[in-house]
């Protein structure tokens, strides 16, 4: 802990941008509403200019992420959640399914699969917050559903070597807080979903759904036994609706949000593309790791560095005076810390997710400047010094 924090003095430097929320996330550096001036407002998304912008967003997304040829990429309703639901409702049931859960959103996909779709041949592998389940339990004859990065636990999948190339089932991966910040092994992933609001800081409401040829084959060969809502329907007459993956969205998108995403893509391209984005996220995580090493009162919820997220970084309070408290008292202490930081205007929305163990969650995605992470850490020490009992 810094000397100023121990004395109760305010740190001298404040973050230039106090936006560390894990979703919606910070806008790209230098963003102003002027970035939206080219938005196709008052025009149909089905007009030629509208389709052009939507297709541009799709093609640039594929190029930036390095999506292989033959994979389809579409803009879909209801953010990442909508994209995941489309995949689950449209593809599950053809094979047994292995579900891996280690935080709240992966738990949601377990609930959808087992309680809503009522897939009987389901195996569930769970781990507590801060850890990963045994991914080696995956049966390649089964479908698999998992998140690549646990947004509410700060735990990521370190690699895709547990998924064989010769698998028979599909791998359905919620990558919403991983895409644009981590390398994704595309040859091991059949369905990948994310939203604009995470690593690129885009406006919310829309999701992205990426399908491998194997996923398309499933859609064209399998009809689920349950009714299919309109916004989930990706086939017609037994064939994939290609328009979805060429800018013809199922429902009406916000062309303002599309313009904002195009602006975010331009910024990403200007800083070196995917490599530049990953480096910024890694640099932000490294700044927090350096601080934790000397803080004395804080650690990472993901203690194993190999599985530690470089985006949704979850901080655990390790001081004995805190760990001895009841869960309710811990939650109150975190609330007080966050309130102090917000009042000072140095950190907004950094409380851990409501279902996670009481702690802090600091977004380190590429739209956050490392200088702001470095300026934030003395304030974390200061806030702890104010509420420590």
Phi, psi and omega in degrees: 000142182290158180297321179299318180297318180296329180272353180086004181283148175290138175300153186283331186247137177250148173301136178295326177231113186273024187266100182237023179292146179270016173145123351301148187259173182306143173290164179296152180305135178084002182293138170221164177303343177301335180296343184263005188296337180270007183300140183275063181282147179077005179241154177288140174292346178266358174292164180301314177296324179296312179297325180297316179294317180295318179293324177299317178299318180295310184295321180288328175298312180299317181293316182296320182276348183074034180293132184295155173301143180095342175277145179255143181230127182226153174266126188230167183285161165068037172060200179299323180303314179298320180296317178296314181300319177304316182292314183297312183292330185271334191242334184286154179110343180283331180221164169302159184227138174256126183245130181243125185225133176215016174192187194292318184287322175295329174294324178299320181289332172295314179300314179302315185289315188271319186264329181267306178278343175057044175290118185281323182272066182238134173247135184244127178241119185240157173217152178290164176308133179097353181228169175249145171289172181283097181293341179293349178284351182301131176261114185294352173277350181259163164283156177230140177234127183197162170265150174277324178228124178283101186299329183263358179239345182071028180242129182245161169282124186285334182194173182252017184292348177280352180255113181285146178295334183271016183301153176263326181276176177263148172253121182248113190241118171278108185245031191296326179255017177245321182303133182079000179232347182221151174287127178253131181278088190302328181291345179259356187240127181261329175228127177232132180233151173195174177237162180289340192280356184267257191297327180268358175067024179287167178289150187283178171107335183244147177243167175237134181237122180244129185238135172280166175304327179293322178293320178297319178299322177297314181300323185274348183246352187229133176243116180297154182279355184256159175298145184245115177304151184305316185288354177261350189282117182248359179233158174213126182062031179079008179236148178299140176278097188297332182302328179303328185260014177232015176103002177265087187291153182294318178234181186284118177274161172278117179288341172291316177296322178298316179298320179296321179292319177300322176296318179296321178296319179298317178297316180299318179296326184286341182257012177108015176068214185299318180299319179294320179295314180298318180299317180298317179295317179296320179297321179295316177299317181300321178298320177290323179296320177296320179293314181302322182302333181243001186291316179087337183239356185227153176214189178259140173299320174272093184291330179279113184298334182293336181246014183277128180296147172256013176239288182270081188275119184259125182256128176258139175275120186254355180299134182304329180294336178271314184296339179281349183283161171289163179300322180295318180292324176298314180299321178295319180296317178296319179300319179295316179301312183294325178295318178298316182292322179292319179299325178281349179073030183248344179202122181246135170062049181248009174293145177300161180299146189302329181270353181273164174303144181305127181179194180249151176227117187243118181287127182241018179299172192296337181281354176268134178277137180301326178299328179285325174297316180295325177286332181290321191300320175297331177289327175296316176300315180299313181297320178297318181297332181283330185252351182299134180259000000 
